[in-house]
Structure formats: C-alpha cells, structure tokens
C-alpha cells in the first residue's frame, strides 16, 4: 500500500509565502510523475503544477511566476513553494503521484492522492 502525506498548509496574509511538502511511502518500486492540485469551495479540482521524475515541470497559467514545484527523488517527496499568495489561491491542496509498486511477481502502476491540506490566504 502507498501513502501520500502532505504538510505545510495554513493561514497566510496576501503577498505571503507557504511551502507544501508531500512524501510518498509504502511498498514503492518507483515514483513517476508527481503533482499538486487544488479545490476551492464550490469549484472543481484543478491542476496547479506537475513534475516528472527527471524534473520536467508544468504549471497552470494562474500560478506561473509565483509557484515553483520541485522534488527530491531519493525521498519520494514533492514540494510546492508558493509566493505572492492571493486570496484566490485559497483552496484545499492535494498531492498526486503515479507510483509503481511491487505486487507479487509484477510491477503495477496507479495514481494516488494525498488527504489534502488547507491553504487560506486572507488578511
């Protein structure tokens, strides 16, 4: 079984910064793409940023220039550095990872989600 555990959310004033972390653990053979998504009240979950195992990144236009995604492969951990936060960034942020696990004599891959961490930007 694989778990994704997020940390780093909280309350911050507009213009402030937060750093989210998400660590994958369990019977992991390999972690491929990792990413962050967010869901605001009454809205659909949306992509924030993703990163491949070799460091290629992609991010939503709304966060370009403010948020930076990175990862430490040796720790199966992904980070989201969020700067210049705005009230519209308020949401529950979810970590996602595509993980290959050992299942008997096979390697199987599937996507996993973290439990979510609340980010609130308010004065």
Secondary structure, DSSP 8 states (H G I E B T S, - for coil): -EEEEEE--EEE-TT--EEEEEEEEESEEEEEEEEEEEE-TTS--EEEEEE-TT--EEE-TTTTTTEEEEEEGGGTEEEEEE-S--GGG-EEEEEEEEEEEEETTEEEEEEEE---EEEEE--
